[in-house]
Amino acid sequence: MFYAITEAFNTLRDFMSAGGSVLWLIAILAGFMWAIILERIWYFNAGHKVYMQDIRSEWEAVGDHTTWRAQQIKDKLTSQAKTEVNKYLPLINTCVALAPLFGLLGTVTGMIEVFQVMAFTGGGDARSMAGGVSKATLTNYGRYDNSSIWSFCYHIPYIG
């Protein structure tokens, strides 16, 4: 059991080191995004019902629901509920936009490494260039994988 866990961590470390420092940035961004997404899932499963009950009780405490004052209170409560539902969506949207940019940065750094190898060796050593190509490919994989999942999670509140 311990050997399997150790091997899994060694494989992950080798994968991350092959992708370079930009892949570590993508991994940190992915961890941050999953923390926000899991918080939103927890909120919709547990906290949202309690919050809506509080808003409903505040609305029911208003005596006459037909007055201008009652309409303003209703608008305020609706606005508060929308704000709570959309709490971290701009942050999620920003991180979804950052992931492809980090992947592009990884592609550029990987290709710079390839060009450096070509400059030193004269352009004929494919084995030496493979490290830069691998770095560029791994960061692209990281950006596509994370961006597609996160953009789906961004749109979850709008589905229901």
C-alpha positions as CSV (number, residue, x, y, z in Angstrom):
1,M,0.0,0.0,0.0
2,F,2.7,2.5,1.0
3,Y,4.7,1.5,-2.1
4,A,1.8,2.2,-4.4
5,I,1.3,5.7,-2.9
6,T,5.0,6.4,-3.1
7,E,5.0,5.4,-6.8
8,A,1.9,7.5,-7.5
9,F,3.6,10.6,-6.0
10,N,6.9,9.8,-7.9
11,T,4.9,9.6,-11.2
12,L,3.2,12.8,-10.5
13,R,6.4,14.5,-9.6
14,D,8.1,13.3,-12.8
15,F,5.1,14.4,-14.8
16,M,5.2,17.9,-13.3
17,S,8.9,18.3,-13.7
18,A,8.7,17.3,-17.3
19,G,6.1,20.1,-17.8
20,G,8.3,22.7,-16.2
21,S,7.4,25.6,-13.9
22,V,4.4,26.6,-16.0
23,L,2.7,23.3,-15.4
24,W,3.2,23.9,-11.6
25,L,1.4,27.3,-12.1
26,I,-1.5,25.5,-13.9
27,A,-1.6,22.9,-11.1
28,I,-1.9,25.7,-8.5
29,L,-4.6,27.4,-10.5
30,A,-6.4,24.1,-10.8
31,G,-6.3,23.5,-7.0
32,F,-7.6,27.0,-6.4
33,M,-10.4,26.6,-8.9
34,W,-11.4,23.2,-7.5
35,A,-11.6,24.8,-4.0
36,I,-13.9,27.5,-5.3
37,I,-16.0,25.0,-7.3
38,L,-16.3,22.6,-4.3
39,E,-17.4,25.6,-2.1
40,R,-20.1,26.5,-4.6
41,I,-21.3,22.8,-4.7
42,W,-21.4,22.7,-0.9
43,Y,-23.2,26.0,-0.9
44,F,-25.9,24.9,-3.3
45,N,-26.3,21.5,-1.4
46,A,-26.4,22.9,2.1
47,G,-26.2,26.6,2.6
48,H,-28.5,27.9,-0.2
49,K,-31.7,26.3,1.3
50,V,-31.0,27.9,4.7
51,Y,-30.3,31.2,3.1
52,M,-33.5,31.1,1.1
53,Q,-35.5,30.2,4.2
54,D,-34.1,33.3,5.9
55,I,-35.0,35.5,2.9
56,R,-38.4,33.9,2.8
57,S,-39.0,34.6,6.5
58,E,-37.9,38.2,6.0
59,W,-40.3,38.6,3.1
60,E,-43.2,37.1,5.1
61,A,-42.4,39.5,8.0
62,V,-43.4,42.3,5.7
63,G,-47.1,43.0,6.4
64,D,-48.7,44.2,3.2
65,H,-47.1,42.8,0.0
66,T,-48.8,45.3,-2.4
67,T,-47.2,48.5,-1.3
68,W,-44.3,50.3,-2.9
69,R,-42.2,49.7,0.2
70,A,-42.9,45.9,0.0
71,Q,-41.9,45.9,-3.7
72,Q,-38.6,47.6,-2.8
73,I,-38.0,45.1,0.0
74,K,-38.8,42.3,-2.5
75,D,-36.3,43.7,-5.0
76,K,-33.7,44.0,-2.3
77,L,-34.1,40.4,-1.2
78,T,-34.1,39.2,-4.8
79,S,-30.9,41.1,-5.5
80,Q,-29.3,39.7,-2.3
81,A,-30.2,36.2,-3.4
82,K,-28.8,36.7,-6.9
83,T,-25.6,38.1,-5.4
84,E,-25.2,35.1,-3.2
85,V,-25.8,32.6,-6.0
86,N,-23.3,34.4,-8.3
87,K,-20.8,35.0,-5.5
88,Y,-17.6,33.6,-7.1
89,L,-18.6,33.4,-10.7
90,P,-16.4,36.4,-11.9
91,L,-13.4,34.8,-10.1
92,I,-14.1,31.5,-11.8
93,N,-14.5,33.2,-15.1
94,T,-11.1,35.0,-14.6
95,C,-9.4,31.7,-13.8
96,V,-11.0,30.0,-16.8
97,A,-9.5,32.7,-18.9
98,L,-6.1,32.4,-17.2
99,A,-5.6,28.7,-17.8
100,P,-5.2,29.0,-21.6
101,L,-2.8,31.9,-21.2
102,F,-0.7,29.8,-18.8
103,G,-0.8,27.0,-21.4
104,L,0.3,29.4,-24.1
105,L,3.1,30.6,-21.8
106,G,4.2,26.9,-21.4
107,T,4.2,26.4,-25.1
108,V,6.4,29.5,-25.6
109,T,8.9,28.4,-22.9
110,G,9.0,24.9,-24.4
111,M,9.6,26.2,-27.9
112,I,12.3,28.6,-26.6
113,E,14.0,25.5,-25.1
114,V,13.7,23.8,-28.5
115,F,15.3,26.8,-30.2
116,Q,18.1,27.0,-27.7
117,V,18.9,23.3,-28.4
118,M,18.8,24.0,-32.1
119,A,21.2,26.9,-31.7
120,F,23.7,24.9,-29.6
121,T,23.6,21.7,-31.6
122,G,23.0,23.1,-35.1
123,G,19.4,21.8,-35.4
124,G,20.0,18.1,-36.0
125,D,19.6,16.5,-32.6
126,A,16.0,15.4,-32.2
127,R,16.5,13.7,-28.9
128,S,17.7,17.0,-27.3
129,M,14.8,18.9,-28.7
130,A,12.2,16.4,-27.3
131,G,12.4,17.9,-23.8
132,G,11.1,21.3,-25.1
133,V,8.5,19.7,-27.2
134,S,7.3,17.6,-24.3
135,K,7.1,20.7,-22.1
136,A,5.1,22.5,-24.7
137,T,2.7,19.6,-25.1
138,L,2.2,18.9,-21.4
139,T,1.3,22.5,-20.7
140,N,-1.2,22.5,-23.6
141,Y,-2.8,19.4,-22.2
142,G,-3.1,21.1,-18.8
143,R,-4.7,24.2,-20.2
144,Y,-7.2,22.3,-22.4
145,D,-8.2,19.9,-19.7
146,N,-8.7,22.4,-17.0
147,S,-10.4,25.1,-19.1
148,S,-13.0,22.8,-20.5
149,I,-14.0,21.4,-17.1
150,W,-14.0,24.8,-15.5
151,S,-16.1,26.5,-18.2
152,F,-18.7,23.8,-17.7
153,C,-18.7,24.4,-13.9
154,Y,-19.0,28.2,-14.6
155,H,-22.3,27.7,-16.4
156,I,-23.8,25.3,-13.8
157,P,-25.8,28.0,-12.0
158,Y,-27.4,29.1,-15.3
159,I,-28.5,25.6,-16.2
160,G,-31.1,25.2,-13.4
